[in-house]
Amino acid sequence: MATVELKRILDIVPQLVRIPHQQVWSSYDKEADVLYLNFKKPSHADDSELTDDDVIIRYEKGEVVGITILNASKREKPK
């Protein structure tokens, strides 16, 4: 069984509780290096925008329902 890196998970808790959504689903595609965060399940985005920092914001009827973070592993801050 893989070791859970509890400290690293606990380090992000303060940021997670400040997200303005009560529920967040995530998945990471290691091969594509893309992190998907969804704030609604099921969501059926009808619009999206690509920001200057390679984040895709997905909308459903004008409401943000998720974000897609490209090059996710390269965003880790140095320790």
Beta strands, then each sheet from edge to edge (+ up, - down):
strand 1: 25-29
strand 2: 34-38
strand 3: 47-50
strand 4: 55-60
strand 5: 63-70
sheet 1: 1+ 2- 5+ 4- 3+
end
